[in-house]
Amino acid sequence: MYFKHLFATVALFYSSLAFCQKKKITFKLGVEYNIPQDSEDLTFFGNEHDGFANLSTRGKKINIIKFDQKTLAQISDKTFEVDKASKYMISEIIAESGNNYYWIHSDWNNLETSEYLYCDKIDMASGNITTTNQKMLESTRMIGKTIGYYLTPYKYSFFFNADTSMMLVQYKHRTAEPNNNEEFGRIGLQVFDRNMQKVWGKELIMPYRYPLMDWKDFSVDYLGNAYILAKIFSTERRKEKDKTTGKPGYHYEVLKYTKESDVPEVTRIDLEDYFIHEASLTESNAHDMLITCTYSNDPNGYSAKGFFLAKLDQSGKIKKYMGGYYEFPMGEMQKFESPSTRRKMEEAGGFELPFLAIREVLNEPDNGTFIVFEEHYVSPGSKVFGNALRRSDSEVYNDAIACKLSPDGKLMWTRKIPKMQQGCGGYADIGYKLFTDSSGYYFIYLDNRKNLHLTEDEEPDLFLDAYNGQLVVTKIDNFGNVSKEVIFDVKEEKFIIYPGDLDKIGKNKLIGRAITKRGICNPILFNFDN
C-alpha cells in the first residue's frame, strides 16, 4: 500500500471571495483483493474500531472480505451460503445501527407467488454472520421499481428518520387489473427499529384511485409514524394545468399513518399558483417533517424557479419558512454559463433551471437546513451492436446548486458548483459524493482537467471518460466561501473510482474501491483531517 498527500492549492472559483481555510485530504490505497468470479461487488461498510469489510454476492452466496482499519491489509475472506435462497434472491442494502450491521436481502417464491424480505446480522469484529434469514416480512406479488425507462427487479424502498432509529420499508403491490382506472392503489408500509425488530406493518388501500394519485416521497419519524408525500390530480386526465383557471390541476398532501390506525391523518399543502416538479420529505432534528419542493411558472417540463420549504409538526400543522418560497438568485445562476445563456437570462427578466432534482436535505445540529439540487436527465440514444440497432441512453449530471438556510429560515447563501458530466458505456455513477463536517461541505466528483481553473464567465467542459480526468473536491465553508482542489489525477494513478459508491466511516473518513483497467480492486480510504 502507499500514501498520497495533497500539496497543490488551486485558485478559487470566485476571485472576489477570500480563500477559505481548507483541510488537507489524504488517501491511502490498500492491497489488491479478489472477489469470487462473477460476483456482484456491492459495498464497503464498517467502523474505525472493528475494521472495514467488502460485501459481494454470487448466486446464493455472500462473500465478506475484512480489512484492517489502519493498514487496509486483508484480514479474512469468508463465504456464506444463504439458506433456502432461490435464484431470485436480490441484495438490497446494508443497514447500520451503531456498530451493528444488517444485510437486507429479498427473495421471490415462484411456486407460492410469495415475496420475502430477510436480514442477516453481521458481526464486524469477527467478519461473521451471526443471525441468518431473520424474516422481516412476507407478502404477495409486488411491482419492481422503474429507473429511467426500465423496470428493475428491485421492489423495496428504504427510508430512515433523522437519527436512524427507525426504518421504513415501502413497496407496491401488483394489482389483478393493472390498467383498471377504478383500482385503488395498495402499498405496504413496514416500520422497524434499529435492531430490525418490527414496530408495526400494514398493507394499505390508498384513499385515491390510481389515475389520481402519484407517490412522490416517503418518510418515517422517531415515533415510528410513516408519511407519504403525494400529488393528487383533480381529474383522471392528469392535466398539469387547469385550462379554466390557469392554475395547477393538482394539489399536494401529506398522509400520516400510525400503528393504531389505518386511516391517515391528511394535511394539504398550499402551493398558491406555482407548479411543482420535484418534492422531498424528511424528518428534522426537532421531529418535524421537512417538505422541500421545486416550484415553477411552467406547467410543462422539469424546470425550477426556486424551491419551497415548509415544516409539518406532529399536530399536522404546516409552518412556512419566510413565506415558504426561495428564488434562485440571478447573479449566482449566471455564473459558469456561456455568454448567450447569460444574455437570454437577462433578456427574459427571469429564468428557470432545467431538470433540477432534489439530492440532499440536511437538517443541521443548530436546526439550520442545507439543500443540494442537481441538474440530471437521461439523454436517449442508440448504437449499432452487430446488425441490430439498440437503445443506448446516457445519464447527464450537470451543475449542482447548494443552498444554506439559517435556523429561522433565512437564505444565507446559494452557490453553484459547475460541472458537465455524461455517463455511458455501462457506468452512470457520475454525479458527486457529499461529505460534511463542522467546517462545511465537500463535493467529491470526477471532472475534466480543463475545468480546474474555470472562471465565472466560462462554462465547464464535458467530462465523459472515467479513465481520464481528475477526482476533485469542491469545498464550501459555512460562510459560503468556495475552493477547489485535485485529490488525484485518474490517468496518472491508473485506476478509477465511482464517487457515489464511497461510504462514510466514522466522522472524517470515506472508503470505497479503486479499480484498474484490468478489473483489479484495491480498498481506498480518504481522510478529512486538519
Solvent accessible surface area in square Angstrom, and as a share of the most:
residue,aa,sasa,rsa
1,M,98,0.44
2,Y,84,0.32
3,F,117,0.49
4,K,74,0.32
5,H,91,0.41
6,L,23,0.12
7,F,169,0.70
8,A,76,0.59
9,T,93,0.54
10,V,11,0.06
11,A,66,0.52
12,L,25,0.13
13,F,7,0.03
14,Y,3,0.01
15,S,110,0.71
16,S,102,0.66
17,L,53,0.26
18,A,80,0.62
19,F,80,0.33
20,C,7,0.04
21,Q,167,0.74
22,K,55,0.23
23,K,34,0.14
24,K,102,0.43
25,I,2,0.01
26,T,25,0.15
27,F,2,0.01
28,K,22,0.09
29,L,13,0.06
30,G,2,0.02
31,V,60,0.34
32,E,96,0.43
33,Y,5,0.02
34,N,113,0.58
35,I,44,0.22
36,P,47,0.30
37,Q,150,0.67
38,D,117,0.61
39,S,21,0.14
40,E,91,0.41
41,D,38,0.20
42,L,45,0.22
43,T,31,0.18
44,F,4,0.02
45,F,11,0.04
46,G,4,0.03
47,N,16,0.08
48,E,75,0.33
49,H,146,0.65
50,D,24,0.12
51,G,0,0.00
52,F,1,0.00
53,A,0,0.00
54,N,0,0.00
55,L,1,0.01
56,S,0,0.00
57,T,14,0.08
58,R,117,0.43
59,G,61,0.59
60,K,90,0.38
61,K,90,0.38
62,I,1,0.00
63,N,5,0.03
64,I,2,0.01
65,I,1,0.00
66,K,15,0.06
67,F,0,0.00
68,D,37,0.19
69,Q,44,0.20
70,K,151,0.64
71,T,63,0.36
72,L,0,0.00
73,A,38,0.29
74,Q,74,0.33
75,I,99,0.50
76,S,25,0.16
77,D,73,0.38
78,K,61,0.26
79,T,74,0.43
80,F,49,0.20
81,E,111,0.50
82,V,8,0.05
83,D,86,0.44
84,K,187,0.79
85,A,11,0.09
86,S,34,0.22
87,K,165,0.70
88,Y,84,0.32
89,M,23,0.10
90,I,34,0.17
91,S,17,0.11
92,E,29,0.13
93,I,51,0.26
94,I,37,0.19
95,A,3,0.02
96,E,91,0.41
97,S,8,0.05
98,G,55,0.53
99,N,91,0.47
100,N,52,0.27
101,Y,0,0.00
102,Y,8,0.03
103,W,0,0.00
104,I,0,0.00
105,H,2,0.01
106,S,9,0.06
107,D,12,0.06
108,W,24,0.08
109,N,49,0.25
110,N,86,0.44
111,L,171,0.85
112,E,106,0.48
113,T,75,0.44
114,S,15,0.10
115,E,3,0.01
116,Y,30,0.11
117,L,0,0.00
118,Y,40,0.15
119,C,1,0.01
120,D,4,0.02
121,K,64,0.27
122,I,1,0.01
123,D,53,0.27
124,M,3,0.01
125,A,64,0.49
126,S,45,0.29
127,G,1,0.01
128,N,51,0.26
129,I,22,0.11
130,T,84,0.49
131,T,55,0.32
132,T,84,0.49
133,N,36,0.18
134,Q,50,0.22
135,K,108,0.46
136,M,7,0.03
137,L,8,0.04
138,E,89,0.40
139,S,12,0.08
140,T,75,0.44
141,R,120,0.44
142,M,1,0.00
143,I,44,0.22
144,G,11,0.10
145,K,78,0.33
146,T,90,0.53
147,I,107,0.54
148,G,47,0.46
149,Y,116,0.44
150,Y,118,0.45
151,L,113,0.56
152,T,24,0.14
153,P,80,0.50
154,Y,77,0.29
155,K,42,0.18
156,Y,2,0.01
157,S,21,0.14
158,F,36,0.15
159,F,46,0.19
160,F,73,0.30
161,N,7,0.03
162,A,47,0.37
163,D,82,0.43
164,T,65,0.38
165,S,22,0.14
166,M,31,0.14
167,M,2,0.01
168,L,0,0.00
169,V,0,0.00
170,Q,17,0.08
171,Y,2,0.01
172,K,59,0.25
173,H,2,0.01
174,R,103,0.38
175,T,19,0.11
176,A,104,0.80
177,E,101,0.45
178,P,89,0.56
179,N,142,0.73
180,N,48,0.24
181,N,84,0.43
182,E,112,0.50
183,E,51,0.23
184,F,84,0.35
185,G,2,0.02
186,R,77,0.28
187,I,0,0.00
188,G,0,0.00
189,L,0,0.00
190,Q,11,0.05
191,V,0,0.00
192,F,2,0.01
193,D,39,0.20
194,R,95,0.35
195,N,73,0.38
196,M,6,0.03
197,Q,96,0.43
198,K,101,0.43
199,V,41,0.24
200,W,16,0.06
201,G,30,0.29
202,K,37,0.16
203,E,67,0.30
204,L,7,0.03
205,I,107,0.54
206,M,3,0.01
207,P,60,0.38
208,Y,57,0.22
209,R,50,0.18
210,Y,46,0.18
211,P,13,0.08
212,L,28,0.14
213,M,11,0.05
214,D,41,0.21
215,W,57,0.20
216,K,72,0.31
217,D,27,0.14
218,F,15,0.06
219,S,3,0.02
220,V,0,0.00
221,D,0,0.00
222,Y,80,0.30
223,L,99,0.49
224,G,1,0.01
225,N,17,0.09
226,A,0,0.00
227,Y,4,0.01
228,I,0,0.00
229,L,0,0.00
230,A,0,0.00
231,K,15,0.07
232,I,4,0.02
233,F,10,0.04
234,S,78,0.50
235,T,73,0.43
236,E,75,0.34
237,R,180,0.66
238,R,94,0.34
239,K,97,0.41
240,E,49,0.22
241,K,93,0.39
242,D,51,0.27
243,K,185,0.78
244,T,129,0.75
245,T,85,0.50
246,G,32,0.31
247,K,102,0.43
248,P,20,0.13
249,G,7,0.06
250,Y,11,0.04
251,H,29,0.13
252,Y,0,0.00
253,E,11,0.05
254,V,1,0.01
255,L,0,0.00
256,K,21,0.09
257,Y,1,0.00
258,T,23,0.13
259,K,115,0.49
260,E,146,0.66
261,S,43,0.28
262,D,90,0.47
263,V,114,0.66
264,P,24,0.15
265,E,93,0.42
266,V,78,0.45
267,T,20,0.12
268,R,158,0.58
269,I,3,0.01
270,D,85,0.44
271,L,11,0.05
272,E,96,0.43
273,D,83,0.43
274,Y,52,0.20
275,F,9,0.04
276,I,1,0.00
277,H,21,0.09
278,E,56,0.25
279,A,14,0.11
280,S,18,0.12
281,L,7,0.03
282,T,35,0.20
283,E,6,0.03
284,S,1,0.01
285,N,68,0.35
286,A,54,0.41
287,H,59,0.27
288,D,27,0.14
289,M,2,0.01
290,L,0,0.00
291,I,0,0.00
292,T,0,0.00
293,C,0,0.00
294,T,1,0.00
295,Y,5,0.02
296,S,0,0.00
297,N,88,0.45
298,D,57,0.30
299,P,22,0.14
300,N,103,0.53
301,G,45,0.43
302,Y,131,0.50
303,S,19,0.12
304,A,1,0.01
305,K,46,0.20
306,G,0,0.00
307,F,1,0.01
308,F,0,0.00
309,L,0,0.00
310,A,0,0.00
311,K,29,0.12
312,L,4,0.02
313,D,54,0.28
314,Q,62,0.28
315,S,82,0.53
316,G,27,0.26
317,K,142,0.60
318,I,53,0.27
319,K,137,0.58
320,K,65,0.27
321,Y,10,0.04
322,M,129,0.57
323,G,48,0.46
324,G,0,0.00
325,Y,44,0.17
326,Y,11,0.04
327,E,95,0.42
328,F,3,0.01
329,P,55,0.35
330,M,61,0.27
331,G,47,0.45
332,E,14,0.06
333,M,1,0.00
334,Q,26,0.11
335,K,49,0.21
336,F,1,0.01
337,E,34,0.15
338,S,21,0.14
339,P,83,0.52
340,S,46,0.29
341,T,48,0.28
342,R,58,0.21
343,R,126,0.46
344,K,137,0.58
345,M,18,0.08
346,E,109,0.49
347,E,130,0.59
348,A,78,0.61
349,G,68,0.65
350,G,28,0.27
351,F,30,0.12
352,E,49,0.22
353,L,22,0.11
354,P,61,0.38
355,F,82,0.34
356,L,7,0.03
357,A,16,0.12
358,I,27,0.14
359,R,89,0.33
360,E,43,0.19
361,V,22,0.13
362,L,56,0.28
363,N,27,0.14
364,E,23,0.10
365,P,134,0.84
366,D,89,0.46
367,N,55,0.28
368,G,2,0.02
369,T,1,0.00
370,F,0,0.00
371,I,0,0.00
372,V,0,0.00
373,F,0,0.00
374,E,2,0.01
375,E,28,0.13
376,H,47,0.21
377,Y,67,0.25
378,V,39,0.22
379,S,39,0.25
380,P,89,0.56
381,G,34,0.33
382,S,67,0.43
383,K,97,0.41
384,V,107,0.62
385,F,98,0.41
386,G,69,0.67
387,N,168,0.86
388,A,42,0.33
389,L,128,0.64
390,R,143,0.52
391,R,124,0.45
392,S,31,0.20
393,D,34,0.17
394,S,15,0.10
395,E,36,0.16
396,V,10,0.06
397,Y,31,0.12
398,N,20,0.10
399,D,19,0.10
400,A,1,0.00
401,I,2,0.01
402,A,0,0.00
403,C,0,0.00
404,K,20,0.09
405,L,0,0.00
406,S,17,0.11
407,P,66,0.42
408,D,108,0.56
409,G,0,0.00
410,K,122,0.52
411,L,50,0.25
412,M,91,0.40
413,W,19,0.07
414,T,5,0.03
415,R,42,0.15
416,K,3,0.01
417,I,1,0.01
418,P,1,0.01
419,K,2,0.01
420,M,60,0.27
421,Q,0,0.00
422,Q,49,0.22
423,G,2,0.02
424,C,38,0.23
425,G,71,0.68
426,G,86,0.83
427,Y,48,0.18
428,A,38,0.30
429,D,48,0.25
430,I,3,0.02
431,G,6,0.06
432,Y,24,0.09
433,K,48,0.20
434,L,25,0.13
435,F,2,0.01
436,T,38,0.22
437,D,39,0.20
438,S,107,0.69
439,S,36,0.23
440,G,0,0.00
441,Y,5,0.02
442,Y,4,0.01
443,F,1,0.01
444,I,0,0.00
445,Y,0,0.00
446,L,2,0.01
447,D,1,0.01
448,N,33,0.17
449,R,91,0.33
450,K,150,0.64
451,N,1,0.00
452,L,32,0.16
453,H,122,0.54
454,L,11,0.06
455,T,67,0.39
456,E,56,0.25
457,D,86,0.45
458,E,80,0.36
459,E,83,0.37
460,P,8,0.05
461,D,60,0.31
462,L,73,0.36
463,F,5,0.02
464,L,74,0.37
465,D,64,0.33
466,A,0,0.00
467,Y,64,0.24
468,N,52,0.27
469,G,3,0.03
470,Q,21,0.09
471,L,0,0.00
472,V,1,0.01
473,V,2,0.01
474,T,0,0.00
475,K,8,0.03
476,I,0,0.00
477,D,16,0.08
478,N,49,0.25
479,F,164,0.68
480,G,0,0.00
481,N,34,0.17
482,V,1,0.00
483,S,1,0.01
484,K,3,0.01
485,E,12,0.05
486,V,33,0.19
487,I,4,0.02
488,F,10,0.04
489,D,18,0.09
490,V,1,0.01
491,K,126,0.53
492,E,135,0.60
493,E,36,0.16
494,K,157,0.66
495,F,9,0.04
496,I,3,0.02
497,I,1,0.01
498,Y,47,0.18
499,P,1,0.00
500,G,35,0.34
501,D,61,0.31
502,L,2,0.01
503,D,42,0.22
504,K,93,0.40
505,I,4,0.02
506,G,42,0.40
507,K,176,0.74
508,N,40,0.21
509,K,33,0.14
510,L,1,0.00
511,I,0,0.00
512,G,1,0.01
513,R,20,0.07
514,A,0,0.00
515,I,32,0.16
516,T,29,0.17
517,K,153,0.65
518,R,182,0.67
519,G,48,0.46
520,I,33,0.17
521,C,15,0.09
522,N,18,0.09
523,P,0,0.00
524,I,0,0.00
525,L,2,0.01
526,F,0,0.00
527,N,19,0.10
528,F,2,0.01
529,D,61,0.32
530,N,161,0.83
